[in-house]
Amino acid sequence: MSEILKKQRRLDIQTAPVDMKLQRTPQGGLMARATPTRCGVLEYTYPGGKKVRELRHPDEVFRSDSLESLRGAPITVGHPNVPVDAANWQTLAKGHVGDDVHQDGKFVAAKVRIQDAATVERCIDATRPDRLVEMSCGYDADVEFTPGVWQGERYDAVQRNIRYNHVALGPRNWGRAGNEVGLRLDAQEGSEDITPYTYLVNHIDQADPAAPVTVLDAKDFVSKADHEKALGVKESKIAELEAKLASQTKRADSAEAQIAPAALDVLVAERQSIVDTARSVIGKEFKADGKSAHAIRLEVVTKARPSMKFDGKSEAYVAGVFETLAASEAAATASHEKVSTAKTDSTSADKVGTAFDGMIKDLHGQFQENK
């Protein structure tokens, strides 16, 4: 049994097969012949980047109930992030599709009317870079995953039960995937046969009706060429950063391998000497955890020489003062130890003398008794 995804939203950009001539309406709007959509095998980008080729078969595209849903459909500028309905129609609708929706070869043809003054201006002003020259249908369809081949083209799934919600107007090269050819808005732009291209430009989910409506306009999209250029620059930058990271990692590994055990012993001994000096000056409670050698030296000399100013002094200057202080502390310690030793020796000598005198006295007493 085939998997069927119900009511999948699709936004298809469509170019016109013939020149789209604009006519003014008595109310100041525009009326034009258009081909909002077509049948054929179209490639869609699913969430996660998966590419799926879906068949819009003529039997589905030209079904009477499908065409009926396009009659009177609102025209928007860009795609809103919610379906157009009675609650937001006044805000989003700039015109509508006429009732004469019909098959024209592989296209669905219709007349469209644009009534909003600002939208009319964007359609007729050829000097504007955001001139509205393309059409994109927003619709729901059930997607049946039954693969096959249609007119020589492979497909992965079939769109069924197509129901249109709106038709959006957009500028040339609209769509994140880009578009090769734009709608012809007057005959002077050329009358050659135009090959239509259709792309999925966005998946929009059913949103909270109370949520604010965002319209995806020209500024929200880039051309295919610009997209590919930006992607190339990004990939090049990523490759450059990865190369730098690999080089730096290699250098770090090499440096670590070159540190001999003897060198490590020297570094450990040097730090221990600095810490010992700090504790002799500041006190045994001094903690060196997480402190650099410079930070320890600075703390020690600041404590020992409060009258000196070390702000802005170089590490070499601080190290020099510290070494002088360390030498003084070492000399003082050595002197103290010498004095202590001498005192110990003097005391011992006194004890020996006392014992000797006692021995002589005892011997003298014994001599008197024997006599």
FENRAKA-V533835 format. One record per residue. N is the residue number from 1. OMEGA is omega in whole degrees, 0 to 359 (NA if undefined). D_FIRST is the distance of its C-alpha to the first C-alpha in Angstrom with 1 decimal. Layout:
n:N omega:OMEGA d_first:D_FIRST
n:N omega:OMEGA d_first:D_FIRST
//
This chain:
n:1 omega:183 d_first:0.0
n:2 omega:174 d_first:3.8
n:3 omega:180 d_first:6.6
n:4 omega:174 d_first:9.2
n:5 omega:185 d_first:12.8
n:6 omega:171 d_first:15.0
n:7 omega:173 d_first:18.5
n:8 omega:183 d_first:19.1
n:9 omega:181 d_first:22.7
n:10 omega:175 d_first:23.9
n:11 omega:185 d_first:27.5
n:12 omega:175 d_first:28.1
n:13 omega:184 d_first:31.5
n:14 omega:174 d_first:32.5
n:15 omega:184 d_first:35.7
n:16 omega:179 d_first:37.4
n:17 omega:180 d_first:37.8
n:18 omega:178 d_first:41.3
n:19 omega:179 d_first:44.1
n:20 omega:183 d_first:43.6
n:21 omega:182 d_first:47.1
n:22 omega:176 d_first:48.1
n:23 omega:176 d_first:50.3
n:24 omega:174 d_first:52.2
n:25 omega:179 d_first:51.7
n:26 omega:181 d_first:54.7
n:27 omega:180 d_first:53.8
n:28 omega:178 d_first:53.8
n:29 omega:179 d_first:50.1
n:30 omega:173 d_first:48.1
n:31 omega:182 d_first:46.1
n:32 omega:171 d_first:44.1
n:33 omega:183 d_first:41.6
n:34 omega:174 d_first:38.4
n:35 omega:187 d_first:34.9
n:36 omega:184 d_first:32.9
n:37 omega:183 d_first:29.6
n:38 omega:173 d_first:28.0
n:39 omega:181 d_first:24.9
n:40 omega:178 d_first:23.9
n:41 omega:184 d_first:22.1
n:42 omega:181 d_first:23.2
n:43 omega:181 d_first:23.1
n:44 omega:177 d_first:22.7
n:45 omega:180 d_first:23.9
n:46 omega:175 d_first:21.8
n:47 omega:185 d_first:23.7
n:48 omega:175 d_first:24.9
n:49 omega:180 d_first:25.5
n:50 omega:179 d_first:22.1
n:51 omega:180 d_first:22.0
n:52 omega:179 d_first:18.9
n:53 omega:183 d_first:19.3
n:54 omega:180 d_first:17.8
n:55 omega:169 d_first:18.3
n:56 omega:186 d_first:20.3
n:57 omega:178 d_first:20.0
n:58 omega:180 d_first:23.1
n:59 omega:178 d_first:21.1
n:60 omega:183 d_first:20.1
n:61 omega:185 d_first:23.4
n:62 omega:174 d_first:25.7
n:63 omega:185 d_first:24.1
n:64 omega:181 d_first:27.0
n:65 omega:176 d_first:25.6
n:66 omega:179 d_first:24.9
n:67 omega:180 d_first:28.4
n:68 omega:181 d_first:29.9
n:69 omega:179 d_first:28.8
n:70 omega:180 d_first:30.8
n:71 omega:180 d_first:34.0
n:72 omega:181 d_first:36.5
n:73 omega:181 d_first:34.4
n:74 omega:174 d_first:36.8
n:75 omega:180 d_first:37.9
n:76 omega:171 d_first:38.4
n:77 omega:188 d_first:40.1
n:78 omega:181 d_first:37.6
n:79 omega:173 d_first:34.4
n:80 omega:180 d_first:35.0
n:81 omega:174 d_first:33.0
n:82 omega:176 d_first:32.1
n:83 omega:175 d_first:30.9
n:84 omega:178 d_first:33.9
n:85 omega:184 d_first:34.7
n:86 omega:183 d_first:37.9
n:87 omega:183 d_first:39.1
n:88 omega:183 d_first:39.3
n:89 omega:184 d_first:39.6
n:90 omega:180 d_first:43.3
n:91 omega:190 d_first:43.1
n:92 omega:188 d_first:40.4
n:93 omega:177 d_first:40.6
n:94 omega:180 d_first:43.0
n:95 omega:180 d_first:42.2
n:96 omega:175 d_first:39.5
n:97 omega:180 d_first:37.6
n:98 omega:182 d_first:39.2
n:99 omega:186 d_first:37.9
n:100 omega:179 d_first:37.9
n:101 omega:185 d_first:34.4
n:102 omega:178 d_first:33.4
n:103 omega:175 d_first:31.8
n:104 omega:186 d_first:34.1
n:105 omega:178 d_first:32.6
n:106 omega:181 d_first:29.6
n:107 omega:166 d_first:31.0
n:108 omega:183 d_first:31.1
n:109 omega:179 d_first:34.8
n:110 omega:170 d_first:36.9
n:111 omega:179 d_first:40.3
n:112 omega:178 d_first:40.5
n:113 omega:179 d_first:43.5
n:114 omega:187 d_first:44.7
n:115 omega:184 d_first:47.3
n:116 omega:186 d_first:48.0
n:117 omega:181 d_first:51.2
n:118 omega:179 d_first:50.2
n:119 omega:176 d_first:46.9
n:120 omega:180 d_first:48.9
n:121 omega:180 d_first:51.3
n:122 omega:179 d_first:48.6
n:123 omega:189 d_first:47.2
n:124 omega:183 d_first:50.6
n:125 omega:184 d_first:52.5
n:126 omega:182 d_first:51.9
n:127 omega:183 d_first:53.9
n:128 omega:177 d_first:51.4
n:129 omega:179 d_first:49.1
n:130 omega:180 d_first:46.6
n:131 omega:183 d_first:46.7
n:132 omega:185 d_first:43.6
n:133 omega:181 d_first:42.3
n:134 omega:179 d_first:38.5
n:135 omega:180 d_first:35.8
n:136 omega:181 d_first:32.5
n:137 omega:171 d_first:30.0
n:138 omega:186 d_first:28.5
n:139 omega:174 d_first:25.3
n:140 omega:176 d_first:22.0
n:141 omega:170 d_first:18.7
n:142 omega:182 d_first:15.0
n:143 omega:180 d_first:13.4
n:144 omega:184 d_first:10.0
n:145 omega:175 d_first:9.5
n:146 omega:184 d_first:9.1
n:147 omega:179 d_first:12.3
n:148 omega:179 d_first:14.9
n:149 omega:179 d_first:18.6
n:150 omega:181 d_first:20.6
n:151 omega:176 d_first:24.3
n:152 omega:181 d_first:24.6
n:153 omega:178 d_first:22.9
n:154 omega:175 d_first:19.9
n:155 omega:182 d_first:17.3
n:156 omega:186 d_first:14.6
n:157 omega:181 d_first:13.1
n:158 omega:174 d_first:14.1
n:159 omega:178 d_first:16.2
n:160 omega:178 d_first:15.8
n:161 omega:181 d_first:18.2
n:162 omega:179 d_first:21.0
n:163 omega:184 d_first:23.9
n:164 omega:176 d_first:27.1
n:165 omega:182 d_first:29.4
n:166 omega:173 d_first:32.3
n:167 omega:184 d_first:33.7
n:168 omega:173 d_first:35.6
n:169 omega:179 d_first:38.6
n:170 omega:182 d_first:39.3
n:171 omega:178 d_first:41.8
n:172 omega:182 d_first:41.6
n:173 omega:180 d_first:39.3
n:174 omega:173 d_first:37.5
n:175 omega:181 d_first:34.6
n:176 omega:178 d_first:34.2
n:177 omega:180 d_first:32.7
n:178 omega:178 d_first:35.5
n:179 omega:188 d_first:35.7
n:180 omega:185 d_first:37.6
n:181 omega:181 d_first:39.1
n:182 omega:176 d_first:40.2
n:183 omega:175 d_first:40.6
n:184 omega:183 d_first:43.9
n:185 omega:169 d_first:46.0
n:186 omega:188 d_first:48.9
n:187 omega:182 d_first:49.8
n:188 omega:182 d_first:52.2
n:189 omega:179 d_first:49.5
n:190 omega:182 d_first:48.5
n:191 omega:180 d_first:46.9
n:192 omega:178 d_first:44.9
n:193 omega:184 d_first:41.3
n:194 omega:177 d_first:39.1
n:195 omega:182 d_first:35.8
n:196 omega:175 d_first:33.4
n:197 omega:181 d_first:31.7
n:198 omega:181 d_first:29.0
n:199 omega:167 d_first:28.2
n:200 omega:181 d_first:26.5
n:201 omega:178 d_first:29.7
n:202 omega:167 d_first:28.5
n:203 omega:177 d_first:25.8
n:204 omega:183 d_first:27.5
n:205 omega:176 d_first:26.3
n:206 omega:185 d_first:27.3
n:207 omega:175 d_first:30.8
n:208 omega:182 d_first:33.3
n:209 omega:181 d_first:35.0
n:210 omega:182 d_first:38.3
n:211 omega:178 d_first:37.9
n:212 omega:182 d_first:39.9
n:213 omega:175 d_first:38.4
n:214 omega:179 d_first:38.4
n:215 omega:179 d_first:38.4
n:216 omega:184 d_first:37.3
n:217 omega:185 d_first:40.1
n:218 omega:183 d_first:41.6
n:219 omega:182 d_first:43.1
n:220 omega:185 d_first:39.7
n:221 omega:175 d_first:38.5
n:222 omega:179 d_first:39.8
n:223 omega:180 d_first:39.6
n:224 omega:181 d_first:37.6
n:225 omega:179 d_first:40.9
n:226 omega:179 d_first:42.2
n:227 omega:181 d_first:39.0
n:228 omega:178 d_first:39.1
n:229 omega:180 d_first:42.8
n:230 omega:179 d_first:42.5
n:231 omega:179 d_first:39.7
n:232 omega:178 d_first:41.9
n:233 omega:181 d_first:44.9
n:234 omega:181 d_first:42.9
n:235 omega:178 d_first:41.6
n:236 omega:180 d_first:45.1
n:237 omega:178 d_first:46.6
n:238 omega:179 d_first:44.1
n:239 omega:179 d_first:45.0
n:240 omega:180 d_first:48.7
n:241 omega:178 d_first:48.5
n:242 omega:178 d_first:46.6
n:243 omega:179 d_first:49.3
n:244 omega:180 d_first:52.0
n:245 omega:179 d_first:50.4
n:246 omega:180 d_first:50.2
n:247 omega:181 d_first:53.9
n:248 omega:177 d_first:55.1
n:249 omega:179 d_first:53.3
n:250 omega:180 d_first:54.9
n:251 omega:180 d_first:58.3
n:252 omega:178 d_first:58.0
n:253 omega:180 d_first:57.0
n:254 omega:180 d_first:60.0
n:255 omega:180 d_first:62.4
n:256 omega:180 d_first:61.4
n:257 omega:184 d_first:61.9
n:258 omega:179 d_first:65.3
n:259 omega:183 d_first:66.7
n:260 omega:178 d_first:68.9
n:261 omega:180 d_first:69.6
n:262 omega:179 d_first:73.2
n:263 omega:177 d_first:72.3
n:264 omega:179 d_first:70.1
n:265 omega:179 d_first:73.1
n:266 omega:180 d_first:75.3
n:267 omega:179 d_first:72.8
n:268 omega:180 d_first:72.6
n:269 omega:179 d_first:76.4
n:270 omega:180 d_first:76.9
n:271 omega:180 d_first:74.6
n:272 omega:178 d_first:76.2
n:273 omega:178 d_first:79.6
n:274 omega:181 d_first:78.6
n:275 omega:180 d_first:77.2
n:276 omega:178 d_first:80.4
n:277 omega:180 d_first:82.6
n:278 omega:182 d_first:80.5
n:279 omega:178 d_first:81.0
n:280 omega:180 d_first:84.7
n:281 omega:186 d_first:85.1
n:282 omega:183 d_first:82.6
n:283 omega:182 d_first:82.5
n:284 omega:180 d_first:80.6
n:285 omega:182 d_first:78.0
n:286 omega:178 d_first:76.8
n:287 omega:181 d_first:73.0
n:288 omega:184 d_first:71.8
n:289 omega:174 d_first:68.1
n:290 omega:182 d_first:66.0
n:291 omega:176 d_first:69.1
n:292 omega:179 d_first:69.9
n:293 omega:180 d_first:73.3
n:294 omega:180 d_first:74.5
n:295 omega:179 d_first:73.5
n:296 omega:180 d_first:75.5
n:297 omega:182 d_first:78.5
n:298 omega:179 d_first:78.5
n:299 omega:182 d_first:78.4
n:300 omega:183 d_first:81.3
n:301 omega:177 d_first:83.6
n:302 omega:179 d_first:82.9
n:303 omega:185 d_first:83.9
n:304 omega:182 d_first:86.9
n:305 omega:184 d_first:88.2
n:306 omega:180 d_first:87.5
n:307 omega:181 d_first:90.1
n:308 omega:179 d_first:88.2
n:309 omega:183 d_first:85.5
n:310 omega:179 d_first:82.5
n:311 omega:178 d_first:80.4
n:312 omega:179 d_first:79.4
n:313 omega:182 d_first:80.9
n:314 omega:177 d_first:79.1
n:315 omega:180 d_first:77.6
n:316 omega:179 d_first:80.4
n:317 omega:180 d_first:83.1
n:318 omega:180 d_first:81.5
n:319 omega:179 d_first:81.3
n:320 omega:178 d_first:85.0
n:321 omega:180 d_first:86.1
n:322 omega:181 d_first:84.0
n:323 omega:177 d_first:85.5
n:324 omega:179 d_first:89.0
n:325 omega:180 d_first:88.2
n:326 omega:179 d_first:86.7
n:327 omega:179 d_first:89.8
n:328 omega:179 d_first:92.0
n:329 omega:180 d_first:90.0
n:330 omega:179 d_first:90.3
n:331 omega:180 d_first:94.1
n:332 omega:180 d_first:94.6
n:333 omega:180 d_first:92.7
n:334 omega:180 d_first:94.8
n:335 omega:180 d_first:98.0
n:336 omega:180 d_first:97.0
n:337 omega:180 d_first:96.3
n:338 omega:179 d_first:99.7
n:339 omega:181 d_first:101.6
n:340 omega:180 d_first:99.9
n:341 omega:180 d_first:100.8
n:342 omega:179 d_first:104.4
n:343 omega:179 d_first:104.7
n:344 omega:181 d_first:103.4
n:345 omega:180 d_first:105.9
n:346 omega:179 d_first:108.8
n:347 omega:180 d_first:108.0
n:348 omega:180 d_first:107.9
n:349 omega:179 d_first:111.3
n:350 omega:181 d_first:112.8
n:351 omega:180 d_first:111.5
n:352 omega:179 d_first:113.0
n:353 omega:180 d_first:116.4
n:354 omega:179 d_first:116.6
n:355 omega:180 d_first:115.9
n:356 omega:179 d_first:118.5
n:357 omega:179 d_first:121.1
n:358 omega:180 d_first:120.4
n:359 omega:179 d_first:120.9
n:360 omega:181 d_first:124.3
n:361 omega:179 d_first:125.4
n:362 omega:180 d_first:124.5
n:363 omega:180 d_first:126.4
n:364 omega:178 d_first:129.4
n:365 omega:179 d_first:129.5
n:366 omega:180 d_first:129.4
n:367 omega:181 d_first:132.2
n:368 omega:180 d_first:134.5
n:369 omega:181 d_first:133.9
n:370 omega:180 d_first:134.8
n:371 omega:NA d_first:137.9
//
